[in-house]
Amino acid sequence: MMPNLLQYPVAIAGAFRAGLTVVNTNPLYTARELQHQLKDSGATAILILENFAGVLQEVLADTDVRHVIVTGVGDLLSAPKSLTGQFRGAPCAQAGADVHDSRRCTAEATYYVRRVD
């Protein structure tokens, strides 16, 4: 659930490299539309911009999503611009999902990626 941000192509490239299926979701969907798409696709994880986490919180309990990766607009910007955002994944965590901060996931992923020739 991402608008046109730098995090989107990074996430898509990582998902394709891992062999995952990507389901694009319009960030302007209403809660009912989002719930339908998540249930219909069978999604178990979602990458979401923190601005839209409220809509996801409304439907999270009624879907199969168990992993939520929250990103902010400035997460991939250099300092001091990147320091202006806050991690706001707490509402989704209360709904029973594993919530991850994208900045931490990106830092940890560098240790697990290996080159395949």
C-alpha positions, -999 to 999 in steps of 0.1 A, spaced: 0 0 0 25 25 -13 24 57 -33 52 66 -56 81 66 -31 116 53 -34 107 24 -10 83 10 -36 108 -1 -63 132 -13 -35 104 -35 -20 93 -48 -54 129 -58 -64 133 -76 -31 100 -94 -34 107 -105 -69 142 -117 -59 127 -137 -30 102 -153 -54 72 -137 -38 40 -126 -54 33 -89 -53 -3 -75 -51 -4 -38 -57 -30 -20 -35 -42 15 -40 -33 36 -10 -66 55 -13 -88 24 -9 -115 25 17 -114 0 45 -140 -22 28 -121 -22 -5 -88 -30 12 -104 -58 32 -118 -73 0 -85 -72 -18 -64 -86 11 -89 -115 16 -92 -122 -21 -54 -122 -27 -47 -143 4 -19 -118 14 0 -126 46 23 -95 46 19 -59 37 43 -30 32 24 2 41 31 39 44 26 51 79 0 76 67 -24 48 57 -19 25 87 -52 36 101 -72 21 73 -53 -11 76 -59 -12 114 -97 -12 107 -95 -45 87 -64 -63 99 -83 -86 122 -105 -98 94 -77 -107 70 -48 -133 69 -22 -105 71 2 -114 100 33 -92 90 31 -55 86 61 -34 75 56 2 81 76 28 62 77 66 63 81 91 36 116 101 47 130 66 56 154 64 26 164 100 27 197 111 40 200 128 74 187 152 87 156 147 65 152 111 75 151 120 112 118 139 109 96 108 107 83 87 135 75 50 137 37 46 140 32 9 138 16 5 173 -20 5 161 -14 -25 138 5 -43 165 -26 -40 187 -46 -58 160 -24 -89 164 1 -85 135 39 -85 137 49 -49 129 83 -41 116 100 -7 110 112 -6 74 145 12 84 154 -17 107 143 -43 81 165 -27 54 195 -27 78 190 -63 87 184 -75 51 218 -65 40 232 -94 61 209 -120 45 212 -110 8 237 -130 -12 247 -128 -48 235 -156 -70 254 -161 -103 
